[in-house]
Amino acid sequence: MITNGSALLRSIVMIAIAIVACAIIFQLSGYSAVDAMSGFVQGAITGPGSLMSTLRWSLPLMLVGVGTVLCFRSGYFNVGAQGQLYMGAIAAAALIPVLPGPAPVRMAVGVLAAIAAGMLWSLIAAWLKTSTGADELLTTLMLNFIGALVLQYVTNGPLRDLSGSGQVAAAPPLPLDVRITGSSGVGPVNVTLVILVLIGCWFLVNRTTFGLSATIVGRNPQVAARQGVNPRSIVWSTFALSGGLAGLAGALEVLGPTGRLIQGFSPDVGFTGVLVALVGGLTVLGATFAALFFGALAAAIGYLPIVTDLPRSALEVLQGLVALLITVQLRARWKKRAAKAKPDPAPAVSKPGVSEPAARTEDPT
């Protein structure tokens, strides 16, 4: 694994290049680049409620991004966080209203159900990987679309709010006593929970045998197999953890700022989480800071049209450019490492039912 500092530094450089390039594009398009950058700072940091809005969008991105880090470090590409988030949200929204007992117990059970639902949805891809060798990149991507269709079905069918206007398909609002936060999406409960999860994930990655084994599998599965690491267990474990974190993010959304299950809510969180993991250099700490950046970007997207004549899509261009530059950088580095890699003369020890990511013997970061 390359040093965490160098990976994060490269990502910072790419972000800086993207910001400068977008400023030039804005200026050439007839907009004031200075006003655009000033609007971004106001929307993300200095404006009224901006820091709260930044944190509101950063929290789910932290959970999804760190979950993606866990899978990517092991060499398996889980890009299905959006579907896992939706399944977690559905489980929490469907279960909590019918549960008996005090509100804290109902909340806790609903959150646990959301984590379990996210895990189960993610483990479909793990099962396909270990049983048939199906490419997890494709299966998790397809499961996103299926998850979105399941959300569309339940919000238009079994969970539909019959008292609503019908303009937006949604479930009935959750009772206030089971809400973790108000519309701000930031409160002591969810902030504390996310911090504890991040600390636990950092410890898991950096201070446990499992974290070391997953990293070795991601770097060279043949070497890992010869050292007795079972790739099947790594697949199932990392996918379960990643899906559980996405499911938790879904629960915090419906129990927090949205307050109900809404068709197509937070449509970009899952895919942005992948970008968060890559920008963060596939480290927990790096993903945390990357989530803060993209949370600030999401907050600024809603604020920018208020203070400038720049459209919302302008900052979406910035996000897309960051994604492009990071992807190109990673692809170039992977190709360079693959060209320098020497073939391993020792025979690989195959594990039944698991398709080894042989093409990914280069450093996943």
N, C-alpha and C positions, 0 to 999 in steps of 0.2 A: 504494500500500500504506500502510495506516495505520501509525503509529509502533509499533514493537515493544513499547515500554514501556507505551503506553496499552492495547494489546490484552491484554498480560499482566496489567496492573493490573485490568482489567475481569474477567478470569477469576478472579483472586484474590478479588475482591469477591464473585463468584458462589459460589465455594467457601465463603467465610466465611458467606454467607447460608444455604447448604445445611447447613453444620455447625450453625448456630444453630437452624435450622428442625428438624433431626433431633433436637437436644437437647430441644427443646420437645415433639416428638412422643414421644420416649422417656419424658419426665417425665409427660406426660398418660396414657401407656399403663401407668403403674405401675412403671416402671423408674427407676433413679437415673441422671440425665443426667451427674452428676459421675463416677459409677463407669464409665459408658460411655466418657466422654472419657478418663478415666484408663486404662481398658483399651486404648483405641486407642493411646495414647502408649506404653504398655508393649509392646503387640504390634508396634508399628512401630519403636520407638527404644530404649527402656530395658530391655526384658525380655531374658532370656538368648537369645542368637542372633537377636534381633529385627532388628538392623541387617543381618545377613547375609541373613535372609529377605526384608527389604525390597529389598535389592540383587538378590537372586535373581529376584524378580518384575519389578523395574524394567528389567533388561537386555533381555529380549525386547520389552518395551513401548517401550523407546527405539528399537530397530530398526524395529519396525512403525510406531510413531508418526512417526518421521522419514520413512520411506518414504511414508506417507500425506501428510505435509506436501508432499513433492515433487510429488505428483499434484494435490493441492488447490490449491496455489499457481498451477498452470498452468490451473486452471479445469476440470479433469476429475476426476470423483469416483470414485476407486478405493476401494471398500469391501470388496474381496475378499481382504484380507490373511490371513484365517483359512484359506481354501482354499489360498492360496499357501504359507503356513506348513506346512500338511499335506503338500503335494506336495514341498516341500524336505525335510521329515523322512523321507518315504517314500524319496526318492532316496538320501539318506545311509544310512538303515538297510538298504536293499536292496543297495547297492553295496559298502559297506565290508567286510562279512563275506566276500565272494568275491574281493576284490582281493588280489593277491600283493604282497610287498615289505614294507619296514619300516613300523612303526606310524605314524610321523609323515607318511610319504608317503600312506598310506591315509587318514589323517585329512584331510589337505589335499585329496586328490582327492574325498573324500566331501563336504567342505564346498563345494567348487567345483561339484560335481554338484547339491547342494541349491540353491545360488544359481541355477544354470541352470534347474533344474526350476521354481523360483518365478517366474523370468522368463518361461519359456514359458507357464506357466499364466496369468500376467497378460497376456501378449501376445495371448491368445485374445480378450480383451475389446478390446484395442487394434485387432486386425484387424477385429473386428466393427464397431468405431466408424468406422474409416477406410474400410471397404469398403461398409457398409450404412447407416451413420449410427445404429446401434443405441445406445440410451442405456446408457452405461457403468455407471451406478448400478445398473440392473437386471441387466446381464450379469455384473458382478463379484459381485453379491449371489447370483445363481443359481449361479455357479461355486463359491461357498463350500459350498453344499449338495452339489454334485457331488464336490468335493474330500473332504468328510466321508464320502460314500458310497464313494469310492475307498479311503480309509483303512479303512473298515469291511470292504471286500472283501479287501484284502491282509492284514489282521490276522486275518481268519477263513479265509483261503484260502492263497495262495502263500507268505506269510511267517509263517504261524501257528506258534507255539511248541507243538509236539506233546507236549512234556514238561510243559506247564503244567496247572493244575487245570481249566481251561476256564471258570472263573468270569469272567475278564476276557480278552477277545480281545487278543492281543499277539504280537509277534514275539519271538524268543529274545533274551536279554540280549546286548548288545554286549560284546566282550572288554574287559577292564580297560585294556589297553595302548592302546586307541584312544579312551578316554574323556577328554574335555577337563577335566571336573570330576567330583567325587563327587556325592553326593546333595544337598549344599548348593547346588549350582548356581552357585557363585562360585569362581573361580580366576584366576590371573594371565593365563592364555591368553585366556579369553573376555572378561575385563574389559578387557584391553589391546586386543583386537580390536574391541570395541564402541566404545571411546574413539577409536580410529583411524578407524572408520567415521563417527562423529559429526563429527570434525574434517574429514574429507573432504567430508561432506555440507554442513557449514557453509561451507566454501570454495567448493563447487560453487554453492550458492545465492547467496552474497554477493560472490563475487570472480571469477565467470566470465561470459562472454557467454551461455552456455547458461542460467545462472540468471536473468540479466536478461531474456532472450527468453521464458523460461517464465513469468516474472512478468508481462510485458507481455501475453502471450496470456491469462493469467488475468484481468487487469484489463479488457482491451478487445481481443478477437481481431480486430476490424476494423482497428484502428490497427496491430496487430502485422502483419497481412497486408500493409498498405500499406508497412510498413517492411521488407518482405522476409523476415519470419519465416515459416517453413514449419510450419503447425500440425500437419501429418502427422508430421513428425519429432519435434515436441514430444510428441505423443500416444505414439508408440512409445518414445521415450527415457524419459519419466517413468514410464510403465507398467513398462518393463523394470527401471528402477532400484528402483521400489517393490516389484515382485514379487521381485527379487533379494534385497532386504533382508528381506522376510518369509520367503523360503526359507532365508536364513542363520539367522534366528531359529529356524526349525524344526530345522535341523541342530544348533544349540547346545543345543536341548532334548533331543534323543535322544542326543547325545554327552555330555550333562551330567547334569542331575538325574533325568530319567526313565530314562536308560540303555538304553532300548529303545523300540520303536515300540508304542504302546498306543492302542487304539481310543478316540477322543474325548478325547485328552489336551489339556490347556490350552485348553478350549473358548471362553474369553472373551478370549484375548489379541488376536485380530484385531479384534474389535469394540471392545474397550477402546482399542486403538491409534488408532481414529478419534477417540475422545473425547480422547485424549492430544494429537492434532494440533490439535483445536479449542481445547482449554483452553490450549495453548501458543501460541495466536495465529498458527498456521501459520508458526512460526519454528523453526529447529533447536534453538536454545538454550531457547526456551520449552517445546518438546516434551520436551526432556531433563528439565527440572524437573517438568513435568507427569507424566512417567513415574515419577519418584521418588515423587510424591504417590500415584499409583494403585498403585505397587508397595508403598508403606507401607500402603495400604488393604487390598490383598490379603493382606499379612502379618498385619495386625490381624484380618482376618476369621477366620483360623484360630486366633488366640490369644484372642480376646475371650471365647468361651464358657468358657475355663479360669478366668478371673479374675472373671467376672461371670455373672449369670443371663440376660444378654441373648443372644438367639439370633444365629446367624451372619447370618441374613437382615437384621438391623438395619443392618449396614454396607453391605449390598447396596442397602438403601433410600437410604443416603447417596450411593452411587455413582449410582444412578438419578436422584436429585434434582439432583445436579451436572450430569448429562447433560441433564436437562430445562431447567434454568436457562440453561445455556450455549446450548442450541439455541434457546430463546425469545429470548435476547439477540441471537444472530446473525441470527435471522430478522427481528427488529424492525429491526436496523441495515441489513440488506440491503434491506428494503422501503423504508426511509427514503431510502437512497441511490438506489434505483431511481426513486422518486418525484421526486427532485431532478435526476436525470440528464436532460440535454438530448439530443434526437436528433442524430445525426451526419449532416450534410448530404452528406458525401462518400460515394460508392458503395463498398461493401465489395468487396474483391478475393477472389473465391471460390477455393478450392483443391479440385481434383477429389478425390472420395473421402473428404472430411472434412466432417463435420457440425459447423459452428462452434457453440460454446456461446454463441449470441447472447443467450440469456436470462440469462447470467451476466456481463454487462458490468460489473456492480458489483464492488467490491473483494471478492475471495474470502475475506478475513479478516473 
